[in-house]
Amino acid sequence: MSSPVDLSTPISQVGLVGVGVMGAPMARNLMKAGFSVVAWNRTRARMDALVGDGASAGNSAADVAARSELVITIVSDSPDVVAVATGSDGVFAGARPGTIVVDMSTISPAVTRDLAAQASAHALTWLDAPVSGGEAGAIAGTLTIMVGGDAPAFARAQPVLSAMGSRVTHMGPSGHGQMTKLCNQILVAINLLGASEALSFASRAGLDVERVYSALTAGAANSWALEKLGRKMIDRDFAPAFKVKLQQKDLRLVSEAARDVRTPVLGTALVEQLLRTLEAQDKGELGTQALITVLEQLGAR
Amino acid sequence: MSSPVDLSTPISQVGLVGVGVMGAPMARNLMKAGFSVVAWNRTRARMDALVGDGASAGNSAADVAARSELVITIVSDSPDVVAVATGSDGVFAGARPGTIVVDMSTISPAVTRDLAAQASAHALTWLDAPVSGGEAGAIAGTLTIMVGGDAPAFARAQPVLSAMGSRVTHMGPSGHGQMTKLCNQILVAINLLGASEALSFASRAGLDVERVYSALTAGAANSWALEKLGRKMIDRDFAPAFKVKLQQKDLRLVSEAARDVRTPVLGTALVEQLLRTLEAQDKGELGTQALITVLEQLGAR
C-alpha cells in the first residue's frame, strides 16, 4: 500500500477527473491559485489545451488519484461518477489513504451516500460539492459550491474550493451538497417557467417586450432567470449555456429525491413535462431558455 | 363648465382618491416633492393622519378632481375604480377639461380601455399606472410604475410619478400599463412557487434551510421572491406585506386577460389553485409567503 497523504500540510497537489466545459476552466483557476493540477479525461484530446497551460496528464483516474492529495471528479451523471470512482482504473483503486475525493458533478444524493461509504472503507473521505453558475461562473471563479460531508475534510478542502467559487457553503453530512443543488435546480426550473410565461404572455398581449423587461427587472418580479434567460428569450438566442437535456437530467434527480422524501414537487414536475416537449421536438441541445417556444406554440395562432 | 387646466405650466395640484396602505405613503412622497395634495377616501377616518401631515381633505372624488390638475386613483379592484371615476360624485363629474387621471390600482386592462374612452369623452386623459413594490416601495418612493396611455400626458405626469417611483416606464397605449402589471404578477406568482417548493423540499430532505438560503441566494437560483419571501418562510413570518386574497384578485385578472388573448398560463394557474387552497383554509389575510404551508401539508407526515 502506498504511503498515506500527509495531513499536517495544506493541500498543494490537486487531481481532476473530467475536463469538460466546467472542468477545464476550474483547473485553470486552480493553477492560477498556485495548485499543481494533474488531470485525466475519457476523451484524451480534450486535455491537450489544459496540458499546454501547465497541467500534467494522468494515465487514468487511478493514476490521477495516486498523484494527488485531493481529487475532483466532474462528469455528467451518477453512473459516470460511479465508474470513475469505483472502476478498476478508478479513483478508489489509486488513491492513497487520507485523500479527499470531491465530486463536483450533479448526481443522486442516494448514490452519493453510497460512494461516501465506499470511500470511507478505502480510508478516503468523500465530499459532494456540486456547483451552480455554469460555464461563465467556472471561468470567472465565481461558482456557488454546495458541500456535503465530513467537516474537517471540508475545512481542509476549502482553499481548493475557494479557488473556483465565490460562495462555498458546508451544507451538512454526505448527500447534503447534492440535495441543496436539487433545491437550486427546483428554483432554476420554476423561475425559468416564470420568465417564459410572463414574456410569452407579454408578446401575445401586444406589449413591447423590451420595455416589459426593463420594468420587470426593476422590482418584485425579478430573478436571475428573468435577467439572464429572459434577455436571451427576447433576443431569440437559444444557444446553450445550460442545455435542455442536462436540465432534464437534474429534474429527474429532483423527481427521484422528492419521491424518496415523500413530497410532491408540482411546479418542478410541470417544467419537466414542458422541457420534455422540447426534447420531443429534438431541441434537447438548445439552452433552457428555449422553454418559451413551447409556451408560444400553446397560444392561439 | 369650469375653466380648463392650464397645460402651459407644470403640475402642482395633485388629487388622490384612495388613502390606503399604498395611497397614504404615496401622498407623503408627493408632498415631500413639493406638490399640493388634496385627498378623499371612502372611509373618512383614514384621512386624518394625512391631513395632519399637510394634505387637504376633499368632500368627494368629484371635489378632489375639481381642485386638481392630475388625479390619482388607487383603490382595490375594477368595480371600485369604475365607481370613483364614473359615479355621480366621481372624478369625471368634477374634473376640469385637460385634467390627467392616473389610475394606479391594479385592474382589468379591458375595463381600463373603456374608462380611457369615457375620460376622453369628458376632455380628460386617462393613464393606467399600476405599481409594483408594495407598501415598503410606496414608503421609500421606490415603486416600479408601469404606464399606459397618451405619450404627451405621460410626459406631463412624469414628475408626479417620479416622486413615488424609482423606475417609471411608459409601456404603450391605454391598457398596456395594466397588461405589464399582469406580466409582473405572473412572475411574482411563479417565483413565489419556486421559493416555496425549494424550501419545503429542503426541510423535508432534512437540510439546514438557513444554509440553503445562503447558498441559493448567491447564484442562478436567486429571485426577489427567494430573497424577501423565502426569508419570511424560514422565519415562519406569515404577516401580510401582500395578502393572499389580493394576489388571488390579480391572478384572476391574469386569467381573464390570458383568455382574452387566447394563451394558456399553466404556471400561474397552478399557483392560483394553491392560493385558493389557502383561502379555503381561511388564510386569505396572510401574506403570500404562506404558500409554503400548503406544500408542506402535501408532503408525508
Boltz contact constraints between the chains, C-beta under 6 A:
constraints:
  - contact:
      token1: [A, 132]
      token2: [B, 219]
      max_distance: 6.0
  - contact:
      token1: [A, 132]
      token2: [B, 220]
      max_distance: 6.0
  - contact:
      token1: [A, 133]
      token2: [B, 219]
      max_distance: 6.0
  - contact:
      token1: [A, 144]
      token2: [B, 215]
      max_distance: 6.0
  - contact:
      token1: [A, 144]
      token2: [B, 218]
      max_distance: 6.0
  - contact:
      token1: [A, 144]
      token2: [B, 219]
      max_distance: 6.0
  - contact:
      token1: [A, 146]
      token2: [B, 215]
      max_distance: 6.0
  - contact:
      token1: [A, 167]
      token2: [B, 218]
      max_distance: 6.0
  - contact:
      token1: [A, 169]
      token2: [B, 211]
      max_distance: 6.0
  - contact:
      token1: [A, 169]
      token2: [B, 214]
      max_distance: 6.0
  - contact:
      token1: [A, 169]
      token2: [B, 215]
      max_distance: 6.0
  - contact:
      token1: [A, 171]
      token2: [B, 211]
      max_distance: 6.0
  - contact:
      token1: [A, 172]
      token2: [B, 208]
      max_distance: 6.0
  - contact:
      token1: [A, 176]
      token2: [B, 207]
      max_distance: 6.0
  - contact:
      token1: [A, 179]
      token2: [B, 205]
      max_distance: 6.0
  - contact:
      token1: [A, 179]
      token2: [B, 207]
      max_distance: 6.0
  - contact:
      token1: [A, 180]
      token2: [B, 212]
      max_distance: 6.0
  - contact:
      token1: [A, 180]
      token2: [B, 215]
      max_distance: 6.0
  - contact:
      token1: [A, 183]
      token2: [B, 198]
      max_distance: 6.0
  - contact:
      token1: [A, 183]
      token2: [B, 201]
      max_distance: 6.0
  - contact:
      token1: [A, 183]
      token2: [B, 202]
      max_distance: 6.0
  - contact:
      token1: [A, 183]
      token2: [B, 212]
      max_distance: 6.0
  - contact:
      token1: [A, 184]
      token2: [B, 216]
      max_distance: 6.0
  - contact:
      token1: [A, 184]
      token2: [B, 221]
      max_distance: 6.0
  - contact:
      token1: [A, 186]
      token2: [B, 197]
      max_distance: 6.0
  - contact:
      token1: [A, 186]
      token2: [B, 198]
      max_distance: 6.0
  - contact:
      token1: [A, 187]
      token2: [B, 194]
      max_distance: 6.0
  - contact:
      token1: [A, 187]
      token2: [B, 198]
      max_distance: 6.0
  - contact:
      token1: [A, 187]
      token2: [B, 221]
      max_distance: 6.0
  - contact:
      token1: [A, 188]
      token2: [B, 220]
      max_distance: 6.0
  - contact:
      token1: [A, 188]
      token2: [B, 221]
      max_distance: 6.0
  - contact:
      token1: [A, 190]
      token2: [B, 193]
      max_distance: 6.0
  - contact:
      token1: [A, 190]
      token2: [B, 194]
      max_distance: 6.0
  - contact:
      token1: [A, 191]
      token2: [B, 191]
      max_distance: 6.0
  - contact:
      token1: [A, 191]
      token2: [B, 194]
      max_distance: 6.0
  - contact:
      token1: [A, 191]
      token2: [B, 223]
      max_distance: 6.0
  - contact:
      token1: [A, 193]
      token2: [B, 190]
      max_distance: 6.0
  - contact:
      token1: [A, 193]
      token2: [B, 267]
      max_distance: 6.0
  - contact:
      token1: [A, 194]
      token2: [B, 187]
      max_distance: 6.0
  - contact:
      token1: [A, 194]
      token2: [B, 190]
      max_distance: 6.0
  - contact:
      token1: [A, 194]
      token2: [B, 191]
      max_distance: 6.0
  - contact:
      token1: [A, 197]
      token2: [B, 186]
      max_distance: 6.0
  - contact:
      token1: [A, 197]
      token2: [B, 265]
      max_distance: 6.0
  - contact:
      token1: [A, 197]
      token2: [B, 267]
      max_distance: 6.0
  - contact:
      token1: [A, 198]
      token2: [B, 183]
      max_distance: 6.0
  - contact:
      token1: [A, 198]
      token2: [B, 186]
      max_distance: 6.0
  - contact:
      token1: [A, 198]
      token2: [B, 187]
      max_distance: 6.0
  - contact:
      token1: [A, 201]
      token2: [B, 183]
      max_distance: 6.0
  - contact:
      token1: [A, 202]
      token2: [B, 183]
      max_distance: 6.0
  - contact:
      token1: [A, 204]
      token2: [B, 261]
      max_distance: 6.0
  - contact:
      token1: [A, 204]
      token2: [B, 263]
      max_distance: 6.0
  - contact:
      token1: [A, 205]
      token2: [B, 179]
      max_distance: 6.0
  - contact:
      token1: [A, 205]
      token2: [B, 261]
      max_distance: 6.0
  - contact:
      token1: [A, 207]
      token2: [B, 176]
      max_distance: 6.0
  - contact:
      token1: [A, 207]
      token2: [B, 179]
      max_distance: 6.0
  - contact:
      token1: [A, 208]
      token2: [B, 172]
      max_distance: 6.0
  - contact:
      token1: [A, 211]
      token2: [B, 169]
      max_distance: 6.0
  - contact:
      token1: [A, 211]
      token2: [B, 171]
      max_distance: 6.0
  - contact:
      token1: [A, 212]
      token2: [B, 180]
      max_distance: 6.0
  - contact:
      token1: [A, 212]
      token2: [B, 183]
      max_distance: 6.0
  - contact:
      token1: [A, 214]
      token2: [B, 169]
      max_distance: 6.0
  - contact:
      token1: [A, 215]
      token2: [B, 144]
      max_distance: 6.0
  - contact:
      token1: [A, 215]
      token2: [B, 146]
      max_distance: 6.0
  - contact:
      token1: [A, 215]
      token2: [B, 169]
      max_distance: 6.0
  - contact:
      token1: [A, 215]
      token2: [B, 180]
      max_distance: 6.0
  - contact:
      token1: [A, 216]
      token2: [B, 184]
      max_distance: 6.0
  - contact:
      token1: [A, 218]
      token2: [B, 144]
      max_distance: 6.0
  - contact:
      token1: [A, 218]
      token2: [B, 167]
      max_distance: 6.0
  - contact:
      token1: [A, 219]
      token2: [B, 132]
      max_distance: 6.0
  - contact:
      token1: [A, 219]
      token2: [B, 133]
      max_distance: 6.0
  - contact:
      token1: [A, 219]
      token2: [B, 144]
      max_distance: 6.0
  - contact:
      token1: [A, 220]
      token2: [B, 132]
      max_distance: 6.0
  - contact:
      token1: [A, 220]
      token2: [B, 188]
      max_distance: 6.0
  - contact:
      token1: [A, 220]
      token2: [B, 224]
      max_distance: 6.0
  - contact:
      token1: [A, 221]
      token2: [B, 184]
      max_distance: 6.0
  - contact:
      token1: [A, 221]
      token2: [B, 187]
      max_distance: 6.0
  - contact:
      token1: [A, 221]
      token2: [B, 188]
      max_distance: 6.0
  - contact:
      token1: [A, 222]
      token2: [B, 224]
      max_distance: 6.0
  - contact:
      token1: [A, 223]
      token2: [B, 191]
      max_distance: 6.0
  - contact:
      token1: [A, 223]
      token2: [B, 223]
      max_distance: 6.0
  - contact:
      token1: [A, 224]
      token2: [B, 220]
      max_distance: 6.0
  - contact:
      token1: [A, 224]
      token2: [B, 222]
      max_distance: 6.0
  - contact:
      token1: [A, 261]
      token2: [B, 204]
      max_distance: 6.0
  - contact:
      token1: [A, 261]
      token2: [B, 205]
      max_distance: 6.0
  - contact:
      token1: [A, 262]
      token2: [B, 300]
      max_distance: 6.0
  - contact:
      token1: [A, 263]
      token2: [B, 204]
      max_distance: 6.0
  - contact:
      token1: [A, 263]
      token2: [B, 299]
      max_distance: 6.0
  - contact:
      token1: [A, 264]
      token2: [B, 298]
      max_distance: 6.0
  - contact:
      token1: [A, 265]
      token2: [B, 197]
      max_distance: 6.0
  - contact:
      token1: [A, 267]
      token2: [B, 193]
      max_distance: 6.0
  - contact:
      token1: [A, 267]
      token2: [B, 197]
      max_distance: 6.0
  - contact:
      token1: [A, 298]
      token2: [B, 264]
      max_distance: 6.0
  - contact:
      token1: [A, 299]
      token2: [B, 263]
      max_distance: 6.0
  - contact:
      token1: [A, 300]
      token2: [B, 262]
      max_distance: 6.0
